[in-house]
Amino acid sequence: MRGTLSAFSAGLREFYEAPYRRTLARAHRDEDDLFTLVVLAEALGVPNPASYYTVEMLPLVADRVHEWHTRLGMDRSPLDHVSCC
């Protein structure tokens, strides 16, 4: 009985979540792109009032620069000191 209920619950969860999975993945990707832009703003030449706090996050974002600029449609990295291509 317990296995049947958990299978039914999993089926209902899939039924209700499936239509929104792509939309939520796109929203998450857009949020990650915005976060990357905020962290790299100072390196791109955009004045960033929070650069003191975002400089600590550069190592977290540095390995995803290639994914970020190719997703935004840039052939090469816009950062002079980061050559990923």
TORDREN-363480 format. One record per residue (C-alpha): chain; residue in one letter; x, y, z; residue number from 1. Coordinates in steps of 0.2 Angstrom, whole numbers, plus 5000, padded with zeros to 4 digits. Layout:
N
<r mol="A" type="A" x="X" y="Y" z="Z" seq="NUM"/>
...
This chain:
85
<r mol="A" type="M" x="5000" y="5000" z="5000" seq="1"/>
<r mol="A" type="R" x="5014" y="5012" z="5005" seq="2"/>
<r mol="A" type="G" x="5023" y="5009" z="4988" seq="3"/>
<r mol="A" type="T" x="5008" y="5012" z="4978" seq="4"/>
<r mol="A" type="L" x="5004" y="5028" z="4987" seq="5"/>
<r mol="A" type="S" x="5022" y="5034" z="4984" seq="6"/>
<r mol="A" type="A" x="5022" y="5029" z="4966" seq="7"/>
<r mol="A" type="F" x="5005" y="5038" z="4964" seq="8"/>
<r mol="A" type="S" x="5012" y="5054" z="4972" seq="9"/>
<r mol="A" type="A" x="5028" y="5053" z="4961" seq="10"/>
<r mol="A" type="G" x="5016" y="5052" z="4946" seq="11"/>
<r mol="A" type="L" x="5006" y="5067" z="4951" seq="12"/>
<r mol="A" type="R" x="5022" y="5077" z="4955" seq="13"/>
<r mol="A" type="E" x="5028" y="5073" z="4938" seq="14"/>
<r mol="A" type="F" x="5011" y="5077" z="4930" seq="15"/>
<r mol="A" type="Y" x="5011" y="5095" z="4938" seq="16"/>
<r mol="A" type="E" x="5030" y="5099" z="4937" seq="17"/>
<r mol="A" type="A" x="5033" y="5093" z="4919" seq="18"/>
<r mol="A" type="P" x="5025" y="5108" z="4909" seq="19"/>
<r mol="A" type="Y" x="5035" y="5120" z="4919" seq="20"/>
<r mol="A" type="R" x="5052" y="5112" z="4919" seq="21"/>
<r mol="A" type="R" x="5059" y="5121" z="4904" seq="22"/>
<r mol="A" type="T" x="5053" y="5138" z="4910" seq="23"/>
<r mol="A" type="L" x="5061" y="5135" z="4927" seq="24"/>
<r mol="A" type="A" x="5077" y="5130" z="4919" seq="25"/>
<r mol="A" type="R" x="5077" y="5145" z="4907" seq="26"/>
<r mol="A" type="A" x="5074" y="5156" z="4922" seq="27"/>
<r mol="A" type="H" x="5088" y="5148" z="4932" seq="28"/>
<r mol="A" type="R" x="5100" y="5150" z="4917" seq="29"/>
<r mol="A" type="D" x="5095" y="5169" z="4915" seq="30"/>
<r mol="A" type="E" x="5098" y="5172" z="4934" seq="31"/>
<r mol="A" type="D" x="5115" y="5164" z="4933" seq="32"/>
<r mol="A" type="D" x="5119" y="5175" z="4918" seq="33"/>
<r mol="A" type="L" x="5114" y="5190" z="4927" seq="34"/>
<r mol="A" type="F" x="5125" y="5185" z="4942" seq="35"/>
<r mol="A" type="T" x="5140" y="5182" z="4931" seq="36"/>
<r mol="A" type="L" x="5137" y="5199" z="4924" seq="37"/>
<r mol="A" type="V" x="5136" y="5207" z="4941" seq="38"/>
<r mol="A" type="V" x="5152" y="5198" z="4946" seq="39"/>
<r mol="A" type="L" x="5162" y="5202" z="4931" seq="40"/>
<r mol="A" type="A" x="5155" y="5220" z="4929" seq="41"/>
<r mol="A" type="E" x="5171" y="5228" z="4935" seq="42"/>
<r mol="A" type="A" x="5181" y="5218" z="4923" seq="43"/>
<r mol="A" type="L" x="5170" y="5223" z="4908" seq="44"/>
<r mol="A" type="G" x="5172" y="5241" z="4912" seq="45"/>
<r mol="A" type="V" x="5155" y="5244" z="4920" seq="46"/>
<r mol="A" type="P" x="5156" y="5253" z="4937" seq="47"/>
<r mol="A" type="N" x="5150" y="5242" z="4950" seq="48"/>
<r mol="A" type="P" x="5146" y="5249" z="4968" seq="49"/>
<r mol="A" type="A" x="5147" y="5232" z="4975" seq="50"/>
<r mol="A" type="S" x="5164" y="5227" z="4968" seq="51"/>
<r mol="A" type="Y" x="5172" y="5225" z="4985" seq="52"/>
<r mol="A" type="Y" x="5160" y="5211" z="4989" seq="53"/>
<r mol="A" type="T" x="5159" y="5203" z="4971" seq="54"/>
<r mol="A" type="V" x="5178" y="5201" z="4970" seq="55"/>
<r mol="A" type="E" x="5177" y="5187" z="4982" seq="56"/>
<r mol="A" type="M" x="5166" y="5177" z="4970" seq="57"/>
<r mol="A" type="L" x="5177" y="5179" z="4955" seq="58"/>
<r mol="A" type="P" x="5185" y="5161" z="4957" seq="59"/>
<r mol="A" type="L" x="5167" y="5154" z="4957" seq="60"/>
<r mol="A" type="V" x="5163" y="5162" z="4941" seq="61"/>
<r mol="A" type="A" x="5179" y="5160" z="4932" seq="62"/>
<r mol="A" type="D" x="5177" y="5142" z="4926" seq="63"/>
<r mol="A" type="R" x="5160" y="5146" z="4919" seq="64"/>
<r mol="A" type="V" x="5165" y="5161" z="4908" seq="65"/>
<r mol="A" type="H" x="5166" y="5151" z="4892" seq="66"/>
<r mol="A" type="E" x="5148" y="5144" z="4894" seq="67"/>
<r mol="A" type="W" x="5142" y="5162" z="4898" seq="68"/>
<r mol="A" type="H" x="5149" y="5171" z="4884" seq="69"/>
<r mol="A" type="T" x="5145" y="5158" z="4871" seq="70"/>
<r mol="A" type="R" x="5127" y="5157" z="4878" seq="71"/>
<r mol="A" type="L" x="5126" y="5176" z="4876" seq="72"/>
<r mol="A" type="G" x="5132" y="5175" z="4858" seq="73"/>
<r mol="A" type="M" x="5149" y="5181" z="4859" seq="74"/>
<r mol="A" type="D" x="5163" y="5172" z="4849" seq="75"/>
<r mol="A" type="R" x="5177" y="5177" z="4861" seq="76"/>
<r mol="A" type="S" x="5178" y="5181" z="4879" seq="77"/>
<r mol="A" type="P" x="5175" y="5200" z="4882" seq="78"/>
<r mol="A" type="L" x="5187" y="5200" z="4896" seq="79"/>
<r mol="A" type="D" x="5205" y="5204" z="4892" seq="80"/>
<r mol="A" type="H" x="5214" y="5194" z="4905" seq="81"/>
<r mol="A" type="V" x="5203" y="5178" z="4903" seq="82"/>
<r mol="A" type="S" x="5206" y="5169" z="4887" seq="83"/>
<r mol="A" type="C" x="5195" y="5153" z="4887" seq="84"/>
<r mol="A" type="C" x="5194" y="5151" z="4868" seq="85"/>
